[in-house]
Amino acid sequence: MKDVQVLDGVAGLDMFDFAAPFRAGFKSKEVSFYTVTMGELVLPTGRIVACDPLVGPDTHAFARTVVPGSYPVALSIAVMPTGDERIGFAMLRLSEAQAVTWEMALLPGEDLGTLEEGEFFGYGVDAGLGCFMDVEAQRSVLARWDALTPEQNYYDDVLESELGKNYKATRDWTLHQPEPARPANVAVFSSGWGDGSYPSWFGLDASGGAVALVTEFQLIDLE
């Protein structure tokens, strides 16, 4: 979907290093951050989906693909002046190499040339959650969803108990495996302040290869 960015424009975002919030000591005004690593996300095909898993589990994969494999997922968690903790950034680390530039993650058919100043392509959140998953895990999620009875729902009957293991009043996360017999899993995490629309960015090395994928939940002014 296309939505309006809260910052002063996409051009300004090109200057922001989305790896910075995952470095020790990162702080923005009165908001400090710390990083946790969720574990390894398994990508059997290298086709990555980012979405609200309870609202858009059938979202298309990004146009850019990566080498299949297992990659760590890290969360940069903001500690607000009130003491609340919110997930500000979620990163899929694809390489130890440093990103020298960042590009907006696009779905097939999305064209940056159609965006006006201050707009972005991102995914909508209406259940307070975001995720990363491979299209193979997506197929398993959709199959498990279809297997639920009319009295069940994916959050209450599948995800809630898993998310509760890493729960703190204003944030939670889990590595969810929709089919135990299949290795493909889903990195699920709460989305900043909750509902909204959020962009993702691929970090690229000097040769143009993807070294990271970051979803940014708009907790801070990136400029």
Secondary structure, DSSP 8 states (H G I E B T S, - for coil): -EEE-SSS-HHHHTT--TTGGGSTT-EETTEEEEEEEEEEEEESS--EEEE-TTT-TT----SS---SEEEEEEEEEEE-TTS-EEEEEEEEE--SS--SEEEE---TT--GGG--TTEEEEEEESSSEEEEEEHHHHHHHHHHHHHS-TT--HIIIIIHHHHGGG-BTTB-EEEE-SSTTS---EEEEE-TTSSEEEEEEEEE-TTS-EEEEEEE---S---
